[in-house]
Amino acid sequence: MSKAELIGSKDGEEREFWEVDEYLKFRDAISDKPIFYYAFEVLFWCGLRLGEMQALTAEDLDLEAKTLRVDESYARLKKKDIIGAPKTKAGKRTIAIHDDLALELKEYLECLGPIDPKARIFPVSKSGMHHEMERGCKLSGVKKITIHGLRHSHISMLMEIGVPAVAIAPRVGQKRTSMTMHYGHPYEKRAREIANNINEMAGKQNV
């Protein structure tokens, strides 16, 4: 018992998220592999779960309105591709995306050429994403976090720029609390404000 550590003591010493400058260093390090570059862009700037990103199709993107729809999740089970509903009912949502990401996704789709609008635009494996995560961390020198930590990073970033929890919850597909239900209508107006705030955050880092 004397050798046992307190549960969570080690995890508590390290932050399981990146700040924006840390992510940008990582992003630059993996820019030589476009499919992973754009996949990580979606994860960080939108707060999607890995399976939600993997399930995205061209139909899910409205780059004129600058929105991204999440209504499916991908998993690989027993060597078979499984497409199903998101993890929770709240997982089905439409996210406002910021200007730079909309432009990047437009460029990405153009690079893919003619594609089935229902086909997955990020046919990357879970192991491939983990491998690229490790490679990027080593090249950039930023601390290693999990892929799910990117979701934590997104939430942390929104909190830093003053977005209230009741507006964050529907954006990231979390179950709504009674407060979230109460402020559900105002959130529809705030959806675009969130994307604009992210636009400012991303822009400052690129100056």
Backbone as a printed PyTorch tensor [residue, N CA C, xyz], in Angstrom:
tensor([[[  0.8290,  -1.2080,   0.0000],
         [  0.0000,   0.0000,   0.0000],
         [  0.8660,   1.2630,   0.0000]],

        [[  2.0340,   1.1990,   0.6550],
         [  2.8930,   2.3820,   0.7420],
         [  3.4230,   2.7970,  -0.6160]],

        [[  3.4790,   1.8190,  -1.5770],
         [  3.9960,   2.1110,  -2.9050],
         [  2.9020,   2.5930,  -3.8630]],

        [[  1.6420,   2.4250,  -3.4280],
         [  0.5240,   2.7960,  -4.3050],
         [  0.3770,   4.3120,  -4.3530]],

        [[  0.0450,   4.8180,  -5.5450],
         [ -0.1670,   6.2490,  -5.7000],
         [ -1.6390,   6.5700,  -5.5610]],

        [[ -1.9310,   7.7920,  -5.1900],
         [ -3.3170,   8.2160,  -5.1130],
         [ -3.9150,   8.2140,  -6.5040]],

        [[ -5.1620,   7.7410,  -6.5960],
         [ -5.8250,   7.6860,  -7.8880],
         [ -5.9150,   9.0840,  -8.4750]],

        [[ -5.4550,   9.2310,  -9.7090],
         [ -5.5330,  10.5090, -10.4060],
         [ -4.4060,  11.4670, -10.0860]],

        [[ -3.4980,  11.0920,  -9.1710],
         [ -2.4400,  12.0260,  -8.7860],
         [ -1.5120,  12.3380,  -9.9480]],

        [[ -1.1800,  11.3420, -10.7380],
         [ -0.2790,  11.5580, -11.8680],
         [ -0.9680,  12.3430, -12.9640]],

        [[ -2.2430,  11.9980, -13.2430],
         [ -2.9750,  12.6930, -14.2930],
         [ -3.1810,  14.1590, -13.9410]],

        [[ -3.3390,  14.4140, -12.6260],
         [ -3.6140,  15.7760, -12.2180],
         [ -2.4370,  16.7030, -12.4140]],

        [[ -1.2320,  16.1570, -12.5410],
         [ -0.0440,  16.9760, -12.6940],
         [  0.1100,  17.5030, -14.1130]],

        [[ -0.5070,  16.8340, -15.0600],
         [ -0.3690,  17.2450, -16.4460],
         [ -1.7200,  17.6580, -17.0100]],

        [[ -1.7210,  18.7590, -17.7700],
         [ -2.9570,  19.2240, -18.3930],
         [ -3.2560,  18.3620, -19.6140]],

        [[ -4.4700,  17.8840, -19.6880],
         [ -4.8640,  17.0490, -20.8160],
         [ -5.4950,  17.9200, -21.9090]],

        [[ -4.8370,  19.0250, -22.2270],
         [ -5.3000,  19.8700, -23.3240],
         [ -4.1490,  20.7580, -23.7750]],

        [[ -4.3100,  21.3120, -24.9830],
         [ -3.3440,  22.2670, -25.5080],
         [ -3.9440,  23.6570, -25.5430]],

        [[ -3.1040,  24.6570, -25.3580],
         [ -3.5040,  26.0190, -25.6460],
         [ -3.3070,  26.2100, -27.1480]],

        [[ -3.8620,  27.3000, -27.6800],
         [ -3.8460,  27.5010, -29.1260],
         [ -2.4290,  27.5080, -29.6900]],

        [[ -1.4920,  28.1620, -29.0120],
         [ -0.1320,  28.2280, -29.5520],
         [  0.5290,  26.8570, -29.6110]],

        [[  0.1890,  25.9890, -28.6630],
         [  0.7320,  24.6320, -28.6720],
         [  0.1650,  23.8510, -29.8570]],

        [[ -1.1410,  24.0010, -30.0660],
         [ -1.7570,  23.2910, -31.1900],
         [ -1.1610,  23.7530, -32.5190]],

        [[ -0.9530,  25.0640, -32.6850],
         [ -0.4230,  25.5740, -33.9460],
         [  0.9740,  25.0400, -34.2420]],

        [[  1.7740,  24.8520, -33.2070],
         [  3.0980,  24.2530, -33.3940],
         [  2.9560,  22.8140, -33.8870]],

        [[  2.0220,  22.0810, -33.2740],
         [  1.7650,  20.7020, -33.6820],
         [  1.2710,  20.6670, -35.1190]],

        [[  0.3180,  21.5520, -35.4350],
         [ -0.2760,  21.5940, -36.7710],
         [  0.7730,  21.8460, -37.8460]],

        [[  1.6650,  22.7780, -37.5750],
         [  2.7050,  23.0900, -38.5570],
         [  3.6190,  21.8810, -38.7910]],

        [[  3.8350,  21.1010, -37.7400],
         [  4.7400,  19.9500, -37.8330],
         [  4.1730,  18.8320, -38.6990]],

        [[  2.8440,  18.7580, -38.8300],
         [  2.2400,  17.6660, -39.6080],
         [  1.6630,  18.1520, -40.9360]],

        [[  2.0020,  19.3730, -41.3130],
         [  1.4320,  19.9600, -42.5360],
         [  1.8520,  19.2380, -43.8080]],

        [[  2.8570,  18.3470, -43.6980],
         [  3.3020,  17.5970, -44.8710],
         [  2.3600,  16.4420, -45.2120]],

        [[  1.3860,  16.1780, -44.3450],
         [  0.4080,  15.1260, -44.5980],
         [ -0.9950,  15.7380, -44.5460]],

        [[ -1.4820,  16.2460, -45.6940],
         [ -2.7240,  17.0090, -45.7590],
         [ -3.9420,  16.3580, -45.0960]],

        [[ -4.1780,  15.0760, -45.3470],
         [ -5.3790,  14.4590, -44.8080],
         [ -5.4020,  14.5020, -43.2840]],

        [[ -4.2330,  14.3030, -42.6580],
         [ -4.1660,  14.3710, -41.1980],
         [ -4.2120,  15.8240, -40.7230]],

        [[ -3.5780,  16.6900, -41.4740],
         [ -3.5930,  18.1250, -41.1370],
         [ -5.0310,  18.6190, -41.0230]],

        [[ -5.8380,  18.3540, -42.0610],
         [ -7.2220,  18.8340, -42.0630],
         [ -8.0790,  18.0970, -41.0310]],

        [[ -7.7900,  16.8310, -40.8120],
         [ -8.5440,  16.0640, -39.8070],
         [ -8.3260,  16.6570, -38.4200]],

        [[ -7.0810,  16.9880, -38.1030],
         [ -6.7950,  17.5790, -36.8010],
         [ -7.3600,  18.9960, -36.6950]],

        [[ -7.4030,  19.7180, -37.7910],
         [ -8.0140,  21.0460, -37.7840],
         [ -9.4790,  20.9600, -37.3390]],

        [[-10.1940,  19.9850, -37.8750],
         [-11.6030,  19.8060, -37.5110],
         [-11.7400,  19.4220, -36.0420]],

        [[-10.8780,  18.5240, -35.5870],
         [-10.9520,  18.0910, -34.1880],
         [-10.6920,  19.2530, -33.2310]],

        [[ -9.6670,  20.0380, -33.5030],
         [ -9.2970,  21.1000, -32.5650],
         [-10.2760,  22.2740, -32.6030]],

        [[-10.5990,  22.7540, -33.8010],
         [-11.4140,  23.9640, -33.9080],
         [-12.9100,  23.7210, -33.7450]],

        [[-13.3390,  22.4590, -33.8270],
         [-14.7770,  22.1620, -33.7080],
         [-15.1210,  21.3320, -32.4770]],

        [[-14.1300,  20.7080, -31.8480],
         [-14.4020,  19.9260, -30.6460],
         [-15.1080,  18.6150, -30.9060]],

        [[-14.9510,  18.0690, -32.1220],
         [-15.6090,  16.7990, -32.4450],
         [-14.9330,  15.6240, -31.7610]],

        [[-15.6920,  14.5750, -31.5550],
         [-15.1300,  13.2990, -31.1390],
         [-14.4750,  12.6720, -32.3650]],

        [[-13.5350,  11.7700, -32.1460],
         [-12.8110,  11.1580, -33.2570],
         [-13.7620,  10.4950, -34.2450]],

        [[-14.6880,   9.6820, -33.7490],
         [-15.6160,   8.9810, -34.6300],
         [-16.5130,   9.9110, -35.4220]],

        [[-16.8440,  11.0580, -34.8370],
         [-17.6760,  12.0390, -35.5360],
         [-16.9100,  12.6490, -36.7010]],

        [[-15.6340,  12.9400, -36.4850],
         [-14.8100,  13.4770, -37.5670],
         [-14.6410,  12.4510, -38.6770]],

        [[-14.4110,  11.1970, -38.3020],
         [-14.1880,  10.1420, -39.2860],
         [-15.4230,   9.8860, -40.1480]],

        [[-16.5920,  10.2020, -39.6390],
         [-17.8350,   9.9350, -40.3630],
         [-18.2540,  11.0790, -41.2850]],

        [[-17.5760,  12.2090, -41.2320],
         [-17.9860,  13.3710, -42.0240],
         [-17.9560,  13.0900, -43.5240]],

        [[-18.9510,  13.6180, -44.2170],
         [-19.0280,  13.5200, -45.6770],
         [-19.0920,  14.9270, -46.2540]],

        [[-18.9600,  15.0230, -47.5670],
         [-19.0530,  16.3340, -48.2140],
         [-20.4320,  16.9400, -47.9930]],

        [[-21.4450,  16.0980, -47.8910],
         [-22.8100,  16.5690, -47.6540],
         [-22.9510,  17.2700, -46.2990]],

        [[-22.0770,  16.9340, -45.3870],
         [-22.1620,  17.5110, -44.0430],
         [-21.6000,  18.9290, -43.9680]],

        [[-20.9400,  19.3540, -45.0320],
         [-20.3230,  20.6730, -45.0440],
         [-21.1300,  21.6490, -45.8800]],

        [[-21.4680,  22.7710, -45.3090],
         [-22.0790,  23.8760, -46.0500],
         [-21.0990,  25.0350, -45.9260]],

        [[-20.1980,  25.1330, -46.8750],
         [-19.1110,  26.0910, -46.7640],
         [-19.5220,  27.5110, -47.1300]],

        [[-20.7020,  27.6620, -47.7160],
         [-21.2310,  29.0020, -47.9570],
         [-21.7940,  29.5590, -46.6560]],

        [[-22.5450,  28.7150, -45.9500],
         [-23.1060,  29.1160, -44.6540],
         [-22.0800,  28.9820, -43.5330]],

        [[-20.9660,  28.3090, -43.8510],
         [-19.8850,  28.0510, -42.8770],
         [-20.4080,  27.2480, -41.6890]],

        [[-20.9780,  26.0960, -42.0290],
         [-21.4540,  25.1830, -40.9910],
         [-20.9940,  23.7670, -41.2810]],

        [[-20.9410,  22.9870, -40.2300],
         [-20.5510,  21.5780, -40.2970],
         [-21.5980,  20.7800, -39.5290]],

        [[-22.1890,  19.7860, -40.1910],
         [-23.2460,  18.9880, -39.5600],
         [-22.6770,  17.6770, -39.0290]],

        [[-23.0510,  17.3430, -37.8150],
         [-22.6570,  16.0730, -37.2030],
         [-23.9260,  15.2680, -36.9620]],

        [[-24.0650,  14.1540, -37.6550],
         [-25.2360,  13.3030, -37.4070],
         [-24.9070,  11.8140, -37.4610]],

        [[-23.6020,  11.5070, -37.6140],
         [-23.1760,  10.1070, -37.6200],
         [-21.8140,   9.9670, -36.9340]],

        [[-21.4790,   8.7420, -36.5840],
         [-20.1800,   8.4520, -35.9740],
         [-19.6310,   7.1630, -36.5830]],

        [[-18.3200,   7.1260, -36.7620],
         [-17.6570,   5.9850, -37.3930],
         [-16.9090,   5.1470, -36.3660]],

        [[-16.9210,   3.8410, -36.6040],
         [-16.1170,   2.9340, -35.7720],
         [-15.6770,   1.7640, -36.6450]],

        [[-14.5570,   1.1740, -36.3010],
         [-14.0360,   0.0020, -37.0190],
         [-14.0990,  -1.1740, -36.0630]],

        [[-15.0070,  -2.1230, -36.3150],
         [-15.2030,  -3.2690, -35.4340],
         [-15.0930,  -4.5700, -36.2170]],

        [[-14.2180,  -5.4540, -35.7370],
         [-14.0210,  -6.7570, -36.3800],
         [-13.7720,  -6.6170, -37.8760]],

        [[-12.8920,  -5.6600, -38.2130],
         [-12.4730,  -5.4160, -39.5890],
         [-13.6070,  -4.9190, -40.4820]],

        [[-14.6420,  -4.3550, -39.8850],
         [-15.7530,  -3.8130, -40.6460],
         [-15.9890,  -2.3510, -40.2680]],

        [[-16.3150,  -1.5360, -41.2750],
         [-16.6280,  -0.1330, -41.0250],
         [-18.0680,  -0.0320, -40.5390]],

        [[-18.2620,   0.6000, -39.4160],
         [-19.5950,   0.7630, -38.8440],
         [-19.9160,   2.2550, -38.7520]],

        [[-21.0070,   2.6620, -39.3880],
         [-21.4820,   4.0370, -39.3060],
         [-22.8010,   4.0280, -38.5450]],

        [[-22.8460,   4.7700, -37.4620],
         [-24.0560,   4.7960, -36.6560],
         [-24.3350,   6.1880, -36.1260]],

        [[-25.2690,   6.2660, -35.2170],
         [-25.6270,   7.5490, -34.6210],
         [-24.5160,   8.0090, -33.6890]],

        [[-24.4310,   9.3020, -33.4170],
         [-23.4330,   9.8050, -32.4640],
         [-23.6150,   9.1780, -31.0870]],

        [[-22.6510,   9.4250, -30.2270],
         [-22.6220,   8.8190, -28.8980],
         [-23.8710,   9.1250, -28.0870]],

        [[-24.4060,  10.3230, -28.1940],
         [-25.6050,  10.7220, -27.4590],
         [-26.5880,  11.3970, -28.4100]],

        [[-27.8280,  11.5770, -27.9510],
         [-28.8200,  12.2720, -28.7640],
         [-28.3780,  13.7010, -29.0300]],

        [[-27.7150,  14.2840, -28.0440],
         [-27.2220,  15.6610, -28.1990],
         [-26.1010,  15.7330, -29.2230]],

        [[-25.5600,  14.5530, -29.6010],
         [-24.4540,  14.5210, -30.5510],
         [-24.8460,  14.9930, -31.9330]],

        [[-26.1240,  14.8860, -32.2830],
         [-26.5800,  15.3730, -33.5800],
         [-26.7130,  16.8920, -33.4960]],

        [[-25.8930,  17.5850, -34.2860],
         [-25.8550,  19.0280, -34.1840],
         [-25.2520,  19.6580, -35.4300]],

        [[-25.4200,  20.9520, -35.5670],
         [-24.7890,  21.7180, -36.6350],
         [-23.9110,  22.7710, -35.9810]],

        [[-22.6450,  22.8250, -36.4050],
         [-21.6540,  23.7000, -35.7930],
         [-21.2800,  24.8270, -36.7460]],

        [[-21.2630,  26.0330, -36.2410],
         [-20.7610,  27.1720, -37.0140],
         [-19.2380,  27.1110, -36.9910]],

        [[-18.6200,  27.2290, -38.1620],
         [-17.1570,  27.1660, -38.2330],
         [-16.6020,  28.5320, -38.6390]],

        [[-15.3610,  28.8050, -38.2450],
         [-14.7880,  30.1090, -38.5240],
         [-14.2410,  30.1820, -39.9550]],

        [[-13.9680,  31.4140, -40.3970],
         [-13.6210,  31.6690, -41.7940],
         [-12.4500,  30.8420, -42.3080]],

        [[-11.3590,  30.8250, -41.5470],
         [-10.1620,  30.1160, -42.0080],
         [-10.4210,  28.6320, -42.2070]],

        [[-11.1830,  28.0350, -41.2950],
         [-11.4650,  26.6070, -41.4190],
         [-12.3550,  26.3400, -42.6270]],

        [[-13.3130,  27.2110, -42.8790],
         [-14.1800,  27.0520, -44.0450],
         [-13.3500,  27.0900, -45.3300]],

        [[-12.3850,  28.0020, -45.3900],
         [-11.5150,  28.0930, -46.5680],
         [-10.6370,  26.8510, -46.7030]],

        [[-10.1230,  26.3790, -45.5790],
         [ -9.2690,  25.1860, -45.6120],
         [-10.0550,  23.9640, -46.0910]],

        [[-11.2690,  23.8130, -45.5930],
         [-12.0680,  22.6540, -45.9840],
         [-12.4800,  22.7400, -47.4590]],

        [[-12.6750,  23.9520, -47.9450],
         [-12.9780,  24.1230, -49.3710],
         [-11.7830,  23.6850, -50.2050]],

        [[-10.5840,  24.1010, -49.7900],
         [ -9.3530,  23.6990, -50.4900],
         [ -9.1860,  22.1860, -50.4440]],

        [[ -9.4730,  21.6110, -49.2960],
         [ -9.3120,  20.1690, -49.1280],
         [-10.2370,  19.4030, -50.0630]],

        [[-11.5070,  19.8180, -50.1240],
         [-12.4630,  19.1420, -50.9950],
         [-12.0540,  19.2790, -52.4560]],

        [[-11.5270,  20.4260, -52.8150],
         [-11.0700,  20.6320, -54.1970],
         [ -9.9120,  19.7040, -54.5270]],

        [[ -9.0430,  19.4750, -53.5520],
         [ -7.9080,  18.5650, -53.7610],
         [ -8.3740,  17.1260, -53.9350]],

        [[ -9.4810,  16.7820, -53.2890],
         [ -9.9930,  15.4100, -53.3980],
         [-10.5740,  15.1410, -54.7760]],

        [[-10.9840,  16.2000, -55.4810],
         [-11.5580,  16.0220, -56.8010],
         [-12.9910,  15.5160, -56.7120]],

        [[-13.5330,  15.0050, -57.8200],
         [-14.9090,  14.5000, -57.8240],
         [-15.0710,  13.3580, -56.8120]],

        [[-15.9830,  13.5100, -55.8730],
         [-16.2040,  12.4740, -54.8640],
         [-17.6840,  12.2550, -54.6480]],

        [[-18.0180,  11.0790, -54.1880],
         [-19.3910,  10.7830, -53.7990],
         [-19.7230,  11.6660, -52.5970]],

        [[-20.7650,  12.4890, -52.6690],
         [-21.0930,  13.3870, -51.5590],
         [-21.4070,  12.6600, -50.2560]],

        [[-21.6960,  11.3590, -50.3580],
         [-21.9990,  10.5740, -49.1630],
         [-20.7880,   9.7940, -48.6550]],

        [[-19.6730,   9.8870, -49.3770],
         [-18.4640,   9.1640, -48.9740],
         [-17.7340,   9.9200, -47.8820]],

        [[-17.0520,   9.1870, -47.0120],
         [-16.2730,   9.8050, -45.9410],
         [-15.1130,  10.6160, -46.5290]],

        [[-14.9440,  11.8320, -46.0490],
         [-13.8660,  12.6660, -46.5710],
         [-12.5700,  12.5040, -45.7680]],

        [[-12.6670,  11.8440, -44.6130],
         [-11.4710,  11.5620, -43.8090],
         [-11.3720,  10.0520, -43.5380]],

        [[-11.0080,   9.2780, -44.5590],
         [-10.8850,   7.8270, -44.3710],
         [ -9.5910,   7.4520, -43.6630]],

        [[ -9.4290,   7.9790, -42.4580],
         [ -8.2310,   7.7060, -41.6590],
         [ -8.5990,   6.7510, -40.5310]],

        [[ -7.6450,   5.9200, -40.1460],
         [ -7.8910,   4.9630, -39.0690],
         [ -7.5510,   5.5660, -37.7160]],

        [[ -8.0730,   4.9620, -36.6730],
         [ -7.7780,   5.4010, -35.3100],
         [ -6.2880,   5.2640, -35.0280]],

        [[ -5.7130,   4.1380, -35.4500],
         [ -4.2800,   3.9240, -35.2120],
         [ -3.4400,   4.9300, -36.0040]],

        [[ -3.8970,   5.2630, -37.2140],
         [ -3.1870,   6.2400, -38.0250],
         [ -3.1920,   7.6150, -37.3720]],

        [[ -4.3120,   7.9820, -36.7750],
         [ -4.4140,   9.2680, -36.0820],
         [ -3.4990,   9.2970, -34.8640]],

        [[ -3.4680,   8.1890, -34.1220],
         [ -2.6010,   8.1280, -32.9410],
         [ -1.1250,   8.2150, -33.3440]],

        [[ -0.7750,   7.5420, -34.4390],
         [  0.6090,   7.5640, -34.9210],
         [  1.0040,   8.9770, -35.3190]],

        [[  0.0860,   9.6630, -36.0070],
         [  0.3800,  11.0260, -36.4540],
         [  0.4480,  11.9870, -35.2690]],

        [[ -0.3550,  11.7020, -34.2590],
         [ -0.3300,  12.5250, -33.0460],
         [  1.0540,  12.4270, -32.3900]],

        [[  1.5660,  11.2160, -32.2840],
         [  2.8790,  11.0130, -31.6790],
         [  3.9770,  11.6640, -32.5240]],

        [[  3.8820,  11.4970, -33.8430],
         [  4.8840,  12.0820, -34.7370],
         [  4.8980,  13.6040, -34.6080]],

        [[  3.7160,  14.1980, -34.6050],
         [  3.6180,  15.6520, -34.5130],
         [  4.1360,  16.1950, -33.2040]],

        [[  3.8750,  15.4630, -32.1230],
         [  4.3590,  15.9010, -30.8110],
         [  5.8820,  15.8760, -30.7560]],

        [[  6.4770,  14.8200, -31.3180],
         [  7.9320,  14.7090, -31.3250],
         [  8.5680,  15.8000, -32.1740]],

        [[  7.9910,  16.0560, -33.3470],
         [  8.5520,  17.0520, -34.2520],
         [  8.4090,  18.4720, -33.7100]],

        [[  7.2810,  18.7450, -33.0670],
         [  6.9960,  20.1000, -32.5960],
         [  7.5400,  20.3780, -31.2060]],

        [[  7.7350,  19.3070, -30.4320],
         [  8.2160,  19.4850, -29.0750],
         [  7.1410,  19.8230, -28.0610]],

        [[  5.8680,  19.8040, -28.4820],
         [  4.7910,  20.0850, -27.5250],
         [  4.4950,  18.8270, -26.7130]],

        [[  3.9180,  19.0220, -25.5320],
         [  3.6310,  17.8760, -24.6700],
         [  2.6100,  16.9580, -25.3390]],

        [[  2.6930,  15.6850, -25.0550],
         [  1.8020,  14.7080, -25.6430],
         [  0.4760,  14.6860, -24.8940]],

        [[ -0.6100,  14.7540, -25.6420],
         [ -1.9460,  14.5710, -25.0720],
         [ -2.6580,  13.5180, -25.9200]],

        [[ -3.8040,  13.0780, -25.4710],
         [ -4.5700,  12.1150, -26.2550],
         [ -5.3590,  12.8470, -27.3330]],

        [[ -5.8640,  12.1000, -28.2880],
         [ -6.7030,  12.7080, -29.3180],
         [ -7.9610,  13.2930, -28.6850]],

        [[ -8.5050,  12.6060, -27.6870],
         [ -9.6830,  13.1340, -27.0040],
         [ -9.3360,  14.4340, -26.2780]],

        [[ -8.0550,  14.6170, -25.9710],
         [ -7.6060,  15.8430, -25.3300],
         [ -7.8140,  17.0620, -26.2170]],

        [[ -7.9220,  16.8600, -27.5250],
         [ -8.1870,  17.9620, -28.4410],
         [ -9.5890,  18.5160, -28.1920]],

        [[-10.4890,  17.6370, -27.8210],
         [-11.8580,  18.0460, -27.4880],
         [-11.8350,  18.9020, -26.2140]],

        [[-11.0390,  18.4610, -25.2360],
         [-10.8650,  19.2460, -24.0180],
         [-10.2340,  20.5980, -24.3600]],

        [[ -9.3050,  20.5830, -25.3170],
         [ -8.6260,  21.8130, -25.7240],
         [ -9.6210,  22.8150, -26.3020]],

        [[-10.5420,  22.3120, -27.1170],
         [-11.5430,  23.1740, -27.7370],
         [-12.4320,  23.8150, -26.6760]],

        [[-12.8880,  22.9970, -25.7400],
         [-13.7550,  23.4940, -24.6740],
         [-13.0150,  24.5230, -23.8260]],

        [[-11.7550,  24.2320, -23.5050],
         [-10.9460,  25.1490, -22.7160],
         [-10.7590,  26.4800, -23.4320]],

        [[-10.5390,  26.4100, -24.7480],
         [-10.3660,  27.6270, -25.5420],
         [-11.6290,  28.4830, -25.5130]],

        [[-12.7870,  27.8380, -25.6510],
         [-14.0490,  28.5800, -25.6420],
         [-14.2880,  29.2460, -24.2940]],

        [[-13.9390,  28.5260, -23.2290],
         [-14.0960,  29.1060, -21.8900],
         [-13.1720,  30.3070, -21.7190]],

        [[-11.9660,  30.1990, -22.3040],
         [-10.9850,  31.2850, -22.1790],
         [-11.4670,  32.5600, -22.8520]],

        [[-12.2000,  32.4220, -23.9650],
         [-12.6740,  33.6170, -24.6710],
         [-14.0590,  34.0350, -24.2000]],

        [[-14.5190,  33.4280, -23.1020],
         [-15.7360,  33.9030, -22.4560],
         [-17.0430,  33.2970, -22.9040]],

        [[-16.9960,  32.1880, -23.6530],
         [-18.2400,  31.5380, -24.0730],
         [-18.8220,  30.7860, -22.8740]],

        [[-20.0920,  31.0210, -22.5180],
         [-20.6740,  30.3490, -21.3540],
         [-20.8820,  28.8550, -21.5840]],

        [[-20.8880,  28.0940, -20.5080],
         [-21.0240,  26.6410, -20.5850],
         [-22.3050,  26.2210, -21.2890]],

        [[-23.3700,  26.9960, -21.0970],
         [-24.6460,  26.6160, -21.7170],
         [-24.6070,  26.7490, -23.2310]],

        [[-23.6630,  27.5350, -23.7590],
         [-23.5010,  27.6460, -25.2040],
         [-22.5020,  26.6170, -25.7200]],

        [[-21.5500,  26.2540, -24.8740],
         [-20.5470,  25.2640, -25.2720],
         [-21.1680,  23.8720, -25.3920]],

        [[-22.0430,  23.5210, -24.4420],
         [-22.6050,  22.1640, -24.3910],
         [-23.2310,  21.7150, -25.7100]],

        [[-24.1500,  22.4680, -26.3240],
         [-24.7240,  22.0110, -27.5880],
         [-23.7300,  22.0040, -28.7390]],

        [[-22.7220,  22.8710, -28.6850],
         [-21.7120,  22.8910, -29.7470],
         [-20.9060,  21.6080, -29.7650]],

        [[-20.5650,  21.0900, -28.5890],
         [-19.7370,  19.8850, -28.5260],
         [-20.5610,  18.6110, -28.3540]],

        [[-21.8820,  18.7350, -28.3950],
         [-22.7300,  17.5450, -28.3570],
         [-22.8710,  16.9110, -26.9970]],

        [[-22.7960,  17.7250, -25.9520],
         [-23.0040,  17.2080, -24.6100],
         [-24.4800,  17.3080, -24.2360]],

        [[-24.8900,  16.4540, -23.3040],
         [-26.2770,  16.4600, -22.8690],
         [-26.6130,  17.7940, -22.2280]],

        [[-27.7430,  18.3380, -22.6070],
         [-28.1320,  19.6380, -22.0910],
         [-28.5860,  19.5690, -20.6330]],

        [[-28.1920,  20.5450, -19.8580],
         [-28.6660,  20.6740, -18.4900],
         [-29.9310,  21.5150, -18.5300]],

        [[-30.5860,  21.6860, -17.3800],
         [-31.7890,  22.5010, -17.3390],
         [-31.4840,  23.9380, -17.7580]],

        [[-30.2900,  24.4360, -17.3840],
         [-29.8920,  25.7900, -17.7800],
         [-29.7110,  25.8780, -19.2840]],

        [[-29.1360,  24.8240, -19.8690],
         [-28.9200,  24.8260, -21.3110],
         [-30.2540,  24.8560, -22.0380]],

        [[-31.2300,  24.0960, -21.5340],
         [-32.5610,  24.0890, -22.1230],
         [-33.1630,  25.4990, -22.0480]],

        [[-32.9500,  26.1770, -20.9190],
         [-33.5110,  27.5070, -20.7190],
         [-32.9170,  28.5120, -21.6930]],

        [[-31.5890,  28.3470, -21.9640],
         [-30.9110,  29.2790, -22.8490],
         [-30.7490,  28.7190, -24.2570]],

        [[-31.5440,  27.6940, -24.5980],
         [-31.4210,  27.0590, -25.9030],
         [-31.6400,  28.0170, -27.0550]],

        [[-32.6440,  28.8880, -26.9580],
         [-32.9290,  29.8050, -28.0630],
         [-31.8370,  30.8550, -28.2460]],

        [[-31.3670,  31.5050, -27.1500],
         [-30.2590,  32.4480, -27.3120],
         [-29.0250,  31.8070, -27.9170]],

        [[-28.8230,  30.5030, -27.6860],
         [-27.6280,  29.8510, -28.2270],
         [-27.6190,  29.8690, -29.7470]],

        [[-28.8000,  29.7720, -30.3660],
         [-28.8530,  29.7740, -31.8250],
         [-28.2170,  31.0480, -32.3760]],

        [[-28.4220,  32.1460, -31.6830],
         [-27.8180,  33.4100, -32.0960],
         [-26.3270,  33.4100, -31.7830]],

        [[-25.9370,  32.7580, -30.6810],
         [-24.5410,  32.7490, -30.2570],
         [-23.6850,  31.8050, -31.0840]],

        [[-24.3090,  30.8760, -31.8270],
         [-23.5460,  29.9020, -32.6120],
         [-22.5690,  30.6010, -33.5490]],

        [[-23.0280,  31.6490, -34.2420],
         [-22.1560,  32.3820, -35.1440],
         [-21.1470,  33.2270, -34.3710]],

        [[-21.5490,  33.7340, -33.2010],
         [-20.6340,  34.5230, -32.3870],
         [-19.4370,  33.6750, -31.9540]],

        [[-19.6970,  32.3930, -31.6360],
         [-18.6150,  31.4900, -31.2300],
         [-17.6010,  31.3650, -32.3570]],

        [[-18.1050,  31.1600, -33.5990],
         [-17.2060,  31.0190, -34.7490],
         [-16.4170,  32.3030, -34.9630]],

        [[-17.0670,  33.4550, -34.7780],
         [-16.3700,  34.7320, -34.9430],
         [-15.2830,  34.9060, -33.8920]],

        [[-15.5740,  34.4840, -32.6570],
         [-14.5740,  34.5710, -31.5890],
         [-13.3700,  33.6880, -31.8910]],

        [[-13.6410,  32.4820, -32.4200],
         [-12.5560,  31.5740, -32.7940],
         [-11.7330,  32.2010, -33.9170]],

        [[-12.4290,  32.8730, -34.8360],
         [-11.7550,  33.5340, -35.9490],
         [-10.7340,  34.5450, -35.4290]],

        [[-11.1370,  35.3090, -34.4140],
         [-10.2360,  36.2900, -33.8240],
         [ -9.0630,  35.6100, -33.1380]],

        [[ -9.3600,  34.5210, -32.4030],
         [ -8.3180,  33.7850, -31.6930],
         [ -7.2930,  33.2180, -32.6800]],

        [[ -7.7790,  32.5990, -33.7550],
         [ -6.8900,  32.0020, -34.7600],
         [ -6.0930,  33.0780, -35.4760]],

        [[ -6.7510,  34.2150, -35.7550],
         [ -6.0980,  35.2970, -36.4760],
         [ -4.9450,  35.9060, -35.7030]],

        [[ -5.1240,  36.0660, -34.3950],
         [ -4.0750,  36.6440, -33.5580],
         [ -2.8310,  35.7700, -33.5650]],

        [[ -3.0460,  34.4550, -33.6140],
         [ -1.9020,  33.5420, -33.5590],
         [ -1.1340,  33.5270, -34.8850]],

        [[ -1.8090,  33.9530, -35.9780],
         [ -1.1680,  33.8990, -37.2810],
         [ -0.4910,  35.2050, -37.6740]],

        [[ -0.6370,  36.2350, -36.8130],
         [ -0.0220,  37.5370, -37.1230],
         [  1.5030,  37.4510, -37.0110]]])
